[in-house]
Amino acid sequence: MRSMRHLEHFRFTCFHLKIVRGGFFLRKKPLSFQVSVKSRIGNAVAVILVCLSVAAPLLAQKEKHDPLTEAQIQQIRDAGSSPPERVRLYMEFLNAHADVVKGLAKRAVSPARSHRLDDELQDFTALMDELGSNLDVYSDRHADIRKSLKPLTEATERWLQILHALAGEPGFDVARKEAIESGEDLADQAKRLLTEQTAYFNLHKDEAGQERAEPK
């Protein structure tokens, strides 16, 4: 029994020695060395925190970027609940971006041109995705946007021609491919909705021209 108690006492002592390892009696390195290491770690942490404090506002600014200007946002608001007018405005803004991309494609290759194209293509993609989301809402509401869908189909063909004609470069090739993908999705969506809406309003002639289906 006594030997068992001694064994348990030995295990208990070893366990606590592991916990306090690095303490005053069990340090393998001089105190000055450990203070130096802690100081270096503290300096490294401080540098990391400073870098994060500088990078955070830049990342937030990038995330908050809107492809529309304040004036364009106001135009969208002024269009109110008129789906055809809102679609027309989005097409107008997208045409402007397409013209910029087409103009930049003719310029000499340079880092500034590459950066500008990357920004324009990202805005182009964001606007096409935003328009696509609006079309989904209008479709669910059975808003009559047939008059807007035909010119949109023609516009997407023009936009895709511009995007395909733009030779890819490392600085903006990812953005170019994403823009092409969004353009193809939007073109397919416009064609599909035109077919669906033509069939729907042929059956519901009394709802033609409505901005949204009203309960009956």
N, C-alpha and C positions, 0 to 999 in steps of 0.2 A: 504493500500500500504506500509506504513511504517513497519507494522508488518511482511509483506512478506519479506521486505529487511532484517529485523532483523533475520528472519528464515534462509534466504539464507546465511547471514554472519555467523550464528551459524554453519550451515552445512559445510561451507568452512573452518572454524576454526577447527572443529572436524576432517575433512579430513586430514588437514596438521599436526594435532597433532598425528594422526596415523602414518604418514610418519616419523616423527621425534622421534617416541617412542624409548626409549633407549638413547635419547640425554641427555644433561647435566641436564636439569630440570626434566625429566621424568624417570630417571633411578630408577629401583626398587632395584638394587643391588649396593653396593659401587663400586667406580671406580677400586679399587685394586682387587676386585673379578673378574671383567670383564677382566682386564689385565691378571690375572692368567689363566682364561679360554682360552683367545686368545693364551696365551703362550703354554698351553697344546695342543691346536689344531694345532698350528704351529709345535710343536715337533712331533705330530702324523703324520702330513703331510710329514715332513722331513723323518721320519722312513719309511713311505710307498714309498717315492720316492727312497730311498736307496735300498729297497728291490726290487723294479721294475728294477732299474739299474743293479742289480746283476742278476736277473732272466732273463732279456731280452736276454743277450748273450747266456745263456744256452738254451733258447727256440729256438733261431735262429740257434744254432749249431745243435740241434736235427732236426729242419726242413730241414736243408741243408744236412743231412746225406745221403750218397749214398750207396746203397747195393753193388756196384761194387768198386773194388780197382782201383787205377790209372792205374795199368798194365792191368787190365781187360777192362777198358774203352778204352785204347789205342788199344787193340786187336779188340774191336768192331769197332773202327774207321778204323783200317787197313783192316777190312773185306769189307769196302766201301759199294758198292751197291749190294753186292752178298747176296741175301736173304738166300740161303741154308747155307752159311758159318756163317752168323749172328745167324741163328736158332741153328746151331751146337754149337756155342760158348755159347749161353744162356743155352742150355741144359747142357753143361759142367760145367758152374758155378752153376747151380741149383743142379746138382748131387753132387757137393762139399758141398753145404749147407745141402743137404739131408743126406749125410754121417756124417756131424758134429752133426746134430740133432739125428741121430741114435746112435752115440757114446755117446752123453750126456744123452740119455734116459737110458743107462745102469749104469750110475753113481749114487752114493748115493744121496739122497735128501738133498739139502742145499740151502741157499739163493743165493750163488754164481752161482750154477747150474741153479736155477730158472731164475736168471737175464740173464745169458748167453743164455738160451733157448728162453727167450722172445725176445732178440735181433736177434737171428738167425732166428726165425720164422717170425719176421717182415721183415727181409731182404729177406727171402724165398718168402713171399707173394708179396713184392714189385717187385721182379724179375719175378715172374710168371705173374703179371699184366702187366709188361713192355713187356714181350714176347708176351702176348696176344694182346697188342696194335700194336706191330710190325706185327703180323699175320693179323690183320685187314687191315693194310696198304698194305701188300703183296697181300691180297685177292682182294682189290679194284683195284690194278694195274695188276691183272691177272699174277702175278709172279709165275712161276712154282716151287712150293716147295713140290711137292708130295713125293719126296725122303726123305724129312725131317720130314714130318708129321707122317709117320708110326712109326719111332723110337721115336718120341715125344709122340705118343699115348702110347707106351710101357713104356716110362719113367714116364709119369704122373701116371700110375697105380702103379709103384714102389714108387713114392713119396707119394701117398695117403696111401699106405700100411704102410709106416713109420710113417706118421702123425696119422693115426688111432691107431697104436700100442702104441703111446705115451700117457701115462695116464695123464689126465688133472690135473693141480694144480692151485691154485689161482694166483700164480705169473706170469703164462704165458697162462692160459686157453683161454683168449680172443684171443691172438695171434695165438694159436693153431687152434681155430675154424675158424678164418679168413683165415689161411693158407689152411685149408681143403676146405673151400668154393672157394678160388681162384684156388686150384688144380682141383676141380671138374669142374669149369667153363672152365679152360684151356683144360682139357681132352675132354669135350663136344665140344669145339671149334675146336680142332685138328681133331676129328672124322668128324665133320660137314664139315670142309674145305677139308678134304681128299675126301669125297663123292662129294662135289661140284667141286673140281678141276679135279677129274677123269672124271666127266661128261663133263666139259668144254673142256678139252684138247682132249677128244675123238671126239668132234665136230670141234676143231680147232687144228688139228695135226701139222699144219705149225708153231704154236706158242709154241710148246713143248720146254721146256728148257729155255724159255725167262725169263729175270729178271723183265721185265715190258712190258705191251702191248704198242706197238708203233702205232701212227696214220697211217691209210692206205689211 
